[in-house]
Amino acid sequence: MTHWIKPNSVGMILLLYVFCFEGLCGEPTHPLASPIITEEPISSLTITTFGLPTVFEIIAGDSKTLERNIHWANLFLVVVLGWCGAMGIGRLAIDGGADPATASLLPVRKHPAVLLLGYVAAVPILASFGLFMDARQGIRALGSPTGPTMYPLLVLTLLAGGIPIVTLLLASRRVLDRIRAKPRFSVKPIVFAGQDMNEIAGHDITK
């Protein structure tokens, strides 16, 4: 069972994806409903959270950061579940979850980590349509106060949606390879004088 959570190259890429995705999740800056006790009077309080579930939060007042809180239980949950899920899916993509004997029978394919990184490298090119859309107004990043333009949105969409899809396709292909894998040779019963070895095993053949 432990082989499912052993580190592997595809799993590490997926784990990085999980952490990046967690960083994009959360609630944007909004007024804090419950007040906090401070030494100086503050006119307004805001809170910004990161992660799903919330892993990190920043509480600010009058443009000053007042508190930074880490939710350790949620952080532990994200790391453990992210690791187990990423390494398990990564193993499926590499050898379909096959045992060493069956894995030696799988067809030779390009390593899924190479294909996955190739897709990530191709995303800026795949999203180049957005460059033409943004040619007149210029490119605005994801954190722009007026909102991002088409190109960064396409890059984000292709990364956020494409990486899981490509990984699942690679894992499905390798699982099918494992199902279709056949031994290179088959063992047939040895026939001796019309009987197989199971039948003569209890007899003394010297008689």
Summary of the structure (lengths in Angstrom):
residues: 207
radius of gyration: 28.0
end to end distance: 50.7
largest distance: 106.9
contacts: 528
relative contact order: 0.12
helix: 49%
strand: 12%
